[in-house]
């Protein structure tokens, strides 16, 4: 059986997610994102791209402390407020692994 010389090796879903995360860390480095995590991943209908949805928080996404200190805070601490999360879809080329674009997730 002859091997195909021009066969294109495609990246798998784990590799697409890894590449999208690495790209997000690099591109958002000045903004010091945190809590980066995978939310969803799918292949486009034509099979040419992976769509990797990542969620993360930015420093300004953390809620400000509300009100001032109260003696009751020592007895009944306020629940820790969670930061808002942003969600972005990273379009990853299934053949090369290049991240070709970032789209907002509309709520």
C-alpha positions as CSV (number, residue, x, y, z in Angstrom):
1,X,0.0,0.0,0.0
2,X,1.4,3.4,-1.0
3,X,1.5,6.2,1.6
4,X,0.1,9.6,0.6
5,X,3.0,11.9,0.3
6,X,0.9,15.1,0.4
7,X,-1.3,14.0,3.3
8,X,-2.1,16.9,5.6
9,X,-1.9,16.1,9.3
10,X,-4.7,17.7,11.2
11,X,-4.5,18.8,14.8
12,X,-6.9,17.1,17.3
13,X,-9.2,18.8,19.7
14,X,-6.8,18.7,22.6
15,X,-4.1,20.4,20.5
16,X,-6.6,23.0,19.3
17,X,-7.5,23.9,22.9
18,X,-3.9,24.0,24.0
19,X,-3.0,26.4,21.1
20,X,-6.0,28.6,21.8
21,X,-5.1,28.9,25.5
22,X,-1.5,29.7,24.7
23,X,-2.6,32.3,22.3
24,X,-5.0,33.9,24.8
25,X,-2.3,34.1,27.5
26,X,0.1,35.8,25.0
27,X,-2.4,38.2,23.4
28,X,-3.9,39.3,26.7
29,X,-0.6,39.3,28.7
30,X,-0.7,43.1,29.2
31,X,-4.2,42.8,30.7
32,X,-3.2,40.1,33.2
33,X,-6.1,37.8,32.7
34,X,-6.9,35.1,35.2
35,X,-9.1,32.0,35.7
36,X,-8.6,31.0,32.0
37,X,-10.7,28.0,31.3
38,X,-12.3,26.0,28.5
39,X,-16.0,26.5,28.0
40,X,-16.8,24.8,24.7
41,X,-15.2,23.5,21.6
42,X,-16.6,22.4,18.2
43,X,-15.5,21.8,14.6
44,X,-16.9,24.0,11.8
45,X,-19.2,22.3,9.4
46,X,-16.6,22.4,6.6
47,X,-14.0,20.9,9.0
48,X,-11.5,23.6,8.4
49,X,-11.5,25.2,11.9
50,X,-11.8,24.4,15.5
51,X,-13.9,27.0,17.5
52,X,-12.6,27.0,21.0
53,X,-14.6,29.1,23.5
54,X,-12.5,30.2,26.5
55,X,-13.6,32.1,29.6
56,X,-11.5,34.4,31.7
57,X,-11.4,37.3,34.1
58,X,-9.6,40.6,33.8
59,X,-8.3,42.6,36.8
60,X,-11.1,45.2,36.5
61,X,-13.7,42.3,36.4
62,X,-13.4,41.9,40.2
63,X,-16.2,43.7,42.1
64,X,-15.2,46.5,44.4
65,X,-15.6,45.9,48.1
66,X,-19.0,47.2,49.0
67,X,-19.4,49.5,52.0
68,X,-17.0,49.9,54.8
69,X,-15.8,47.6,57.5
70,X,-18.3,46.7,60.1
71,X,-17.7,44.9,63.4
72,X,-20.1,42.3,62.2
73,X,-17.7,41.3,59.4
74,X,-15.6,39.5,62.0
75,X,-18.5,37.4,63.1
76,X,-20.5,37.1,59.8
77,X,-18.0,37.5,57.0
78,X,-19.4,38.7,53.7
79,X,-19.3,36.1,51.0
80,X,-16.4,36.5,48.6
81,X,-17.7,38.1,45.4
82,X,-16.7,36.3,42.2
83,X,-15.4,38.3,39.3
84,X,-17.3,38.7,36.0
85,X,-16.1,36.4,33.2
86,X,-15.6,37.2,29.6
87,X,-16.0,34.6,26.9
88,X,-14.2,34.6,23.6
89,X,-14.3,32.1,20.6
90,X,-10.9,31.4,19.2
91,X,-10.9,30.2,15.5
92,X,-8.0,27.7,15.1
93,X,-7.0,26.3,11.7
94,X,-7.4,22.5,11.8
95,X,-4.4,22.0,9.5
96,X,-1.8,24.4,10.7
97,X,-2.9,25.1,14.3
98,X,-2.7,28.9,13.7
99,X,-5.2,31.0,15.6
100,X,-6.9,33.0,12.9
101,X,-9.3,35.2,14.9
102,X,-11.1,35.9,18.1
103,X,-14.9,36.6,18.3
104,X,-16.9,37.9,21.2
105,X,-19.6,35.7,22.7
106,X,-22.9,37.7,22.6
107,X,-25.1,37.1,25.6
